[in-house]
Amino acid sequence: MTGLSIFPPYTHMSATRPATPLIRELGRADYEPTFATMRAFTDARTPDTQDELWIVEHPPVYTLGLGADRAHVLAPHDIPVVQTDRGGEVTYHGPGQVVIYLLMDLRRNKPGGKLYARQFVAKIEQAVIEVLAAYNLAGERVAGAPGIYIAQGPRKGAKIAALGLKVRGNGCTYHGVSLNVAMDLAPFTWINPCGYSGLATVDMRTMGVEAPLADVQQALAQELVRQLASTEAEEPATNNL
């Protein structure tokens, strides 16, 4: 397991920022020091700080959003429970899951102007949908329930990806998105995922897709970059952050 010493110094740009975010691969890292480093990065940002995407895999951990009811952690089974400052309810992170944190400045991430938070959410969700489609899996949004869900078949409605963000008043974001690839899914049954009792959770392996975690990490990171660079008009997401 790696510690936070893996992080290179934060990158500050003295001129025009690069067109794409810097992608950092963190390997497997504990949640709490990663969370602390996200906040420190955001605290230290200047108008010229390069945006970054952090790819990470966490040991087992439950995280609570600002709106979380701790009663939704039904039986933690010695898995740590960490309060965070993201939006949303309780979720689980663990081995075999792609987690990508988006450390972005929304004020400068739309050609000609700022990127609104709901548009940002829509782009993240679309990136997950596109990656799933590349593996012949159909994903969909569900109004009022952030994340991506299986769109068809006997497991329709099962959740495969979760989303939770912190957007500061200055437009800077952290936290991000998780996509279940090949996990032990039992810990999801010990909570009400995202506050929904009995919500089924699946991973790509459950859906018949065997894919190396590293491949899916790279696919999602690159698709996020593509979506964030897109100038196509999109409908704002109806979800809460």
C-alpha positions in Angstrom: 0.0 0.0 0.0 1.4 3.4 -0.9 1.4 6.5 1.1 1.0 10.1 0.0 4.7 10.6 -0.6 3.8 9.3 -4.1 2.4 12.8 -5.0 4.8 15.0 -7.0 4.8 18.7 -6.1 1.6 20.5 -7.3 2.0 22.0 -10.8 1.5 25.7 -11.2 1.4 27.3 -14.7 2.8 30.7 -15.3 1.1 31.1 -18.7 -1.9 29.6 -20.4 -2.9 26.3 -18.9 -2.6 23.1 -20.9 -5.8 22.1 -22.8 -6.1 18.9 -20.8 -5.8 18.1 -17.1 -2.7 16.3 -15.7 -3.4 12.7 -15.0 -1.7 11.2 -11.9 -1.7 7.5 -11.1 -1.6 7.0 -7.4 -1.8 3.2 -7.2 -3.5 1.9 -4.0 -3.6 4.6 -1.3 -5.5 4.9 2.0 -8.6 7.1 1.8 -8.0 9.6 4.6 -4.5 10.9 3.6 -5.8 11.1 0.0 -8.8 13.1 1.1 -6.5 15.4 3.1 -4.2 15.9 0.1 -7.1 16.8 -2.2 -8.1 19.5 0.2 -4.6 20.8 0.5 -4.2 20.8 -3.2 -7.4 22.9 -3.6 -6.4 25.2 -0.7 -3.1 25.9 -2.5 -4.6 26.5 -6.0 -4.0 29.8 -7.8 -5.7 30.9 -11.0 -2.8 29.3 -12.9 -2.8 25.9 -11.2 -3.1 23.1 -13.7 -6.2 20.9 -13.3 -5.6 17.3 -12.4 -7.3 13.9 -12.4 -6.1 11.4 -9.7 -6.6 7.7 -10.4 -6.6 5.7 -7.3 -7.7 2.3 -5.8 -8.6 2.4 -2.1 -8.5 -0.3 0.6 -11.9 -1.0 2.0 -13.6 2.2 3.4 -17.0 3.7 3.8 -17.3 7.4 3.2 -20.1 9.6 4.3 -21.3 12.7 2.3 -22.5 15.9 4.0 -26.1 14.7 3.7 -25.4 11.2 5.0 -27.4 9.6 7.8 -25.0 7.4 9.7 -27.9 5.0 10.2 -27.4 3.9 6.6 -24.2 2.2 7.7 -26.0 -1.0 8.8 -23.1 -3.2 9.8 -19.6 -1.8 9.0 -17.8 -5.1 9.8 -14.6 -3.3 10.9 -14.4 -1.3 7.7 -13.4 2.3 8.5 -16.2 4.9 8.2 -14.9 8.4 7.2 -16.9 11.6 7.2 -16.1 13.7 4.2 -17.2 17.1 2.8 -18.6 15.8 -0.6 -22.2 15.8 -1.5 -24.3 12.7 -1.2 -24.8 9.9 1.2 -22.8 6.8 2.2 -20.8 4.8 -0.4 -18.1 2.1 -0.3 -14.7 2.1 -1.9 -12.5 -1.0 -2.1 -10.1 -3.1 -4.2 -11.2 -3.7 -7.8 -12.9 -0.3 -8.1 -11.8 2.6 -10.3 -11.8 5.9 -8.4 -10.9 9.1 -10.2 -10.8 12.4 -8.4 -11.4 15.6 -10.4 -9.5 18.6 -9.1 -10.8 21.2 -11.5 -11.5 24.9 -11.7 -15.0 25.2 -13.3 -14.5 28.9 -14.0 -12.2 28.1 -16.9 -13.4 24.7 -18.1 -15.9 25.7 -20.8 -14.8 27.3 -24.0 -15.8 31.0 -23.6 -16.9 30.8 -20.0 -17.3 28.8 -16.9 -18.6 25.2 -16.7 -21.7 25.0 -14.5 -21.7 22.3 -11.8 -24.7 20.5 -13.3 -23.0 20.4 -16.7 -19.8 19.1 -15.0 -21.9 16.3 -13.4 -23.4 15.5 -16.8 -20.0 15.2 -18.4 -18.7 12.9 -15.7 -21.8 10.7 -16.0 -21.5 10.6 -19.8 -17.9 9.5 -19.5 -19.0 6.5 -17.4 -21.8 5.7 -19.9 -19.3 5.8 -22.8 -16.8 3.6 -21.1 -19.4 1.0 -20.2 -20.6 1.1 -23.8 -17.1 0.3 -25.0 -17.4 -2.9 -23.0 -20.9 -3.6 -24.4 -22.7 -2.6 -21.2 -25.6 -0.1 -21.3 -25.6 2.4 -18.5 -28.1 5.1 -17.7 -28.8 8.0 -15.4 -31.7 7.9 -12.9 -33.3 11.3 -12.1 -32.7 12.3 -8.5 -30.2 9.5 -7.9 -26.6 10.5 -8.8 -24.5 7.8 -10.4 -24.9 5.3 -13.3 -27.2 2.3 -13.3 -27.6 -0.8 -15.5 -30.0 0.2 -18.3 -31.3 -3.2 -19.4 -31.5 -6.9 -18.7 -32.3 -8.8 -15.5 -30.1 -6.4 -13.5 -31.7 -3.2 -14.8 -31.6 -0.6 -12.1 -28.5 -1.9 -10.3 -25.9 0.7 -9.5 -22.5 0.3 -11.1 -20.9 3.8 -10.6 -21.2 6.4 -7.9 -20.6 10.2 -8.0 -19.9 12.7 -5.3 -18.3 16.1 -5.5 -17.3 19.1 -3.5 -17.6 22.4 -5.4 -16.2 25.4 -3.5 -17.6 28.9 -3.9 -14.7 29.8 -6.1 -15.6 27.0 -8.6 -12.8 24.6 -7.6 -13.8 21.0 -7.3 -12.5 17.8 -5.7 -13.8 14.2 -4.9 -15.1 12.5 -8.0 -16.4 9.2 -9.5 -16.1 5.5 -8.8 -16.8 2.6 -11.2 -17.1 -1.0 -10.0 -14.9 -3.3 -12.0 -14.2 -6.6 -10.2 -14.9 -6.2 -6.5 -16.1 -8.1 -3.4 -19.6 -6.7 -3.5 -20.6 -7.9 0.0 -19.7 -4.6 1.8 -22.3 -2.8 -0.3 -24.9 -5.0 1.4 -23.8 -3.8 4.8 -25.0 -0.2 3.9 -27.9 1.5 2.2 -25.9 2.6 -0.8 -26.4 6.3 -1.4 -29.1 6.2 1.2 -31.4 3.8 -0.7 -32.5 0.7 1.2 -32.1 -2.5 -0.8 -30.4 -0.8 -3.8 -28.6 -3.5 -5.8 -25.0 -2.9 -6.6 -23.1 -4.6 -9.4 -19.7 -4.5 -11.0 -18.5 -5.1 -14.6 -17.5 -8.7 -13.7 -21.0 -9.5 -12.4 -22.2 -8.2 -15.8 -20.0 -10.7 -17.6 -17.1 -8.4 -18.4 -13.6 -9.4 -17.4 -11.3 -6.4 -17.8 -8.0 -5.5 -16.1 -8.5 -2.7 -13.6 -5.7 -0.7 -15.1 -7.4 -0.8 -18.5 -10.6 0.6 -17.2 -8.8 3.2 -15.1 -7.1 4.5 -18.3 -10.3 4.3 -20.4 -12.3 6.3 -17.9 -9.6 8.9 -17.3 -9.2 9.5 -21.1 -13.0 9.6 -21.6 -13.3 12.2 -18.8 -10.6 14.3 -20.5 -12.5 14.0 -23.8 -15.9 14.9 -22.2 -14.5 17.9 -20.4 -12.9 19.1 -23.6 -16.1 18.7 -25.6 -17.9 21.9 -26.8 -21.1 20.0 -27.7 -24.2 21.3 -26.0 -25.6 19.1 -23.3 -28.6 19.0 -21.0 -27.6 19.8 -17.4 -27.9 16.8 -15.1 -31.0 16.8 -12.9 -29.1 15.2 -10.0 -28.0 16.8 -6.8 -24.2 16.8 -6.3 
